[in-house]
Amino acid sequence: MDNTAQMYGEISLKHVNRNELQRALHAFRRYRISNQQKFVAPRLSHFVSLPLHQQEALCQPSISHVDNIKRVATAIDENHKLAFAIAEHGSALLSFPVTDESDKCGPDDEDGDAIVRSTLRQLYRDFSEEGSLERDICHQTIMQDLAYAFAGEPFEERRRVLVPGAGLLRLPLNLRLAGYEVEANEVSHHQLLASLYILNRAETDPQHTLYPWALTFSNHVSRGDQFSTVSVPDVRPKSLIANSAGADTLLKVNMNDFVVEYSKPCYKGSFDAVTTLFFIDTAPNLLDYIATVSHCLEAGGVWINVGPLLWNCYENGPAGRHEGDVDDDISCKMRHRLALGDSKDFGPQKLEFSNDEVLNLLQHFGFVVEVQHRCVGQAGFIANPRSMLHNMYQLSHWVARKRLWDTE
């Protein structure tokens, strides 16, 4: 574990795990070969095994089955340009040697490949214009809450905000551009690599074409829906940060486990606000999350939360219900594994709470719930808007303030 803070342009990194980073780099580099093997080759092999009359039926112009498989291969090639660019950028920035993308895969590479697919799809949510339908209600709610919490205070006194489970850093970026001093916490090194690449895009850099749904074969009304594209990124973070107020303030990213890191004595009362977005239900033990937020939040500070309560996401998510691919659930399981550290207990957690119970626990542990909406709105999570299957979350929203007296 690298425990030293490292500076990269507008970002300060801390606790980068070199083994996890090397694994993530390898998975990005082998995007083309792994997905050709998983999605293209088996379908072509199955097609040629069919009786000739069935092959003929599938080759009629209204179906064009083989052409569709070729379109999948083309989409993989296009996505690979983005995946490989992320790996190249990360290798150069973090001083990692470039390895051959055709290296033989290790025992965990299949999971790594799935996490890369999930990460690229999340670029749709966080850094495409189309993804704003999912993220805007969440980000705007949090921004409004922060503005209200700090209304009337001098702008020069930028407030310190912690964002656990920061993902691809779009929310921390928006908060940074709004003038807050932001620290993001994220355990996924795959998402770190994608974030570093996107956040360093210059005005002159071309956008990437992303096929977010090309490897999803179910629930399409039209085959063209599978091959719809988006352009990423929709903003140029490097230029926006350079032109923003307080441009000398770095966006800090801490890669250590949330509870382990922010329970340390050095973080006691360090933040004016904590914002959690689609995060609290990732807790192996929510009571630990509550205690950690209470520890690192100053007395009178606010905790703002927006999101669902999908406990055990890799058991209860779409793949757990056999409603789609497993990539996002594998990514969730990876986060759970990293959160548990060296523990061998990777099974489902045993503490799952209703929304009312969460609010009661907050009050028990010294928070005053000032705002609560059982549903501030609806949103999917990396959901194809044209799909025949829509998983929509009723987004719980609350603002809790830490009492002025210390409860620890």
HELIX and SHEET records of a PDB file:
HELIX    1   1 ARG A   18  ARG A   29  1                                  12    
HELIX    2   2 TYR A   31  ASN A   35  1                                   5    
HELIX    3   3 GLN A   36  VAL A   40  3                                   5    
HELIX    4   4 ALA A   41  SER A   49  1                                   9    
HELIX    5   5 LEU A   52  LEU A   58  1                                   7    
HELIX    6   6 HIS A   65  LEU A   93  1                                  29    
HELIX    7   7 ASP A  109  PHE A  127  1                                  19    
HELIX    8   8 SER A  132  ALA A  149  1                                  18    
HELIX    9   9 ARG A  170  LEU A  177  1                                   8    
HELIX   10  10 HIS A  189  LEU A  199  1                                  11    
HELIX   11  11 ARG A  223  GLN A  226  1                                   4    
HELIX   12  12 PRO A  237  ALA A  242  1                                   6    
HELIX   13  13 PHE A  258  TYR A  262  1                                   5    
HELIX   14  14 PRO A  265  TYR A  267  5                                   3    
HELIX   15  15 ILE A  280  THR A  282  5                                   3    
HELIX   16  16 LEU A  286  CYS A  296  1                                  11    
HELIX   17  17 CYS A  313  ASN A  316  1                                   4    
HELIX   18  18 ASP A  327  LEU A  340  1                                  14    
HELIX   19  19 ASN A  355  HIS A  364  1                                  10    
SHEET    1   A 9 GLN A   6  TYR A   8  0                                        
SHEET    2   A 9 ILE A  11  LYS A  14 -1                                        
SHEET    3   A 9 LEU A 251  ASN A 254  1                                        
SHEET    4   A 9 GLU A 181  ASN A 185  1                                        
SHEET    5   A 9 ARG A 160  PRO A 164  1                                        
SHEET    6   A 9 PHE A 271  LEU A 277  1                                        
SHEET    7   A 9 LEU A 297  GLY A 307  1                                        
SHEET    8   A 9 SER A 396  LYS A 402 -1                                        
SHEET    9   A 9 PHE A 367  HIS A 373 -1                                        
SHEET    1   B 2 HIS A 208  LEU A 210  0                                        
SHEET    2   B 2 VAL A 230  VAL A 232 -1                                        
SHEET    1   C 2 GLN A 378  ALA A 379  0                                        
SHEET    2   C 2 TYR A 393  GLN A 394 -1                                        
END                                                                             
